[in-house]
Amino acid sequence: MGQNSGFEDRLDASFVVQPGLSDDSCVSFQSAAYPGMYLQAAAASGGGVIRTMNTVANRATWCVTHASSTQVRLQVADGTGRWLENDILGSVTLRTASSNNGLWRLDRGLADPQ
C-alpha cells in the first residue's frame, strides 16, 4: 500500500492523531475507519502492534521525536523503550533501538471534511 492506493485501503490504514491517552504531551492514533479503535503496542514481551477497542492507555500512547521537518520517530509510552518501525517486508513492528526504519513521514493523508 502506498500514497496511490485506493480510497478504501487508505482509509483502513489512516489514523486520526489525538492527545495521548496516558500523556497528553504525546499522541494516540484512533482509526479513521473504525472510531474507538486505537493503534496499540502489543504486550511488553511482544513485538507487534494492533488496532483494538480494548486499549491499554500507555500502550496506545506514542511520544514523538522529530527527526526532520517531515519525519518523526514514535516511541511507545509504556516504559519499555520500544519504537514503532517498518520491517524489511513493510510490516509495522516494534524495536528496542530506533533506526532509519523508524522514520515516519508526516502527511495529511485523507482529507478531513470537517
N, C-alpha and C positions, 0 to 999 in steps of 0.2 A: 504494500500500500504506500502511496506517496501523495504529493500535492495534487496530482492529476487524477486521483482515484474518483470513483463515482460518489454521489452525494450520500447514499446510504452507508457506504464503507467509511467515509469521512465522519459522518455523524456518529457511528458506533465507536470511532476512535477519538472523538472530541470530548474534552472536559472543560467545565466552567471553573475558572480559578476563583476560589473563595478564601476568606481568612481561615487560617489553620484551626482545626477542631480542638487541638490541645494547646496551641500557642498562636495568638493572632499576629505575631510578627513573622510567622511562616505562612504557608498556603496549604489548602486542601483542594483536591480535584474532584468535583462532582460530575458524574456522567451527563453529557448533554442529551443523550438519547434516553437515559433512564434516571430521571431525577430521584434523589435519595440514595443512589449508589455512588460509592466513592472508590477511588484508586487507593489501595492499601497494601502495605508490605505484608508478606506472609509472616508466620510466626518467626521468632528470633533465629531459630535454627535453620529455617528455610531460606531459599534464595530468590523466590519469585514475588510477583505482585499479582493482586487480584482486584476485580471490581466487585464490590459487595455492599449490601444494605446493612450487614451486621458489622458495623465499623467499630474498631478499637481506635479511639481518638489519636493517640500518639503514633500509631502505625499508619494512620490516614493523614498525617501532617508531614509536610515536606519543607525543609528550610532551604532557602535559595541562596546560592553563592554565584555572583555574576562573574563569568569568565571573560566576557567581552560585551560590547553594546548589543549584540544579537544572540548571545549564547549564555546559558546558565547551567549550573550543576544543582542537583536536588538530593539532599540528604534526609533520610527518614528521621523523624524526631523521637524515636523510641530509645535512644541512647546506645544503640548497637553499632553506630559508626558505619552504617551501610548507605551506599549511594545508588541511585537509580541509573541504570545503564542499558545500552543495547548490546546483545551478544553478537557473535560473528554471523549468526543466521538471521539477525534482525529482531529477535525476540527481546522483550523487556525483562530485565532481571535486576538483582541487587548484588553489589560488590562491596567488599570492605575497604577497598582503596579506589579513589577516584582516578579515572583515566580519560583519554580523549573520547572513549566510547560513552562517557557520561556527560558529554556536552549536548544540551538540548537547545534547539533553535527557537527563538521567540517568533510567533506567527499569530496573526489574527484568526487563522483557521476559518471556520464558518462564520458568516455574518450573523450578528445577533439582531433580530428585527426590532428589539425594544428600544 
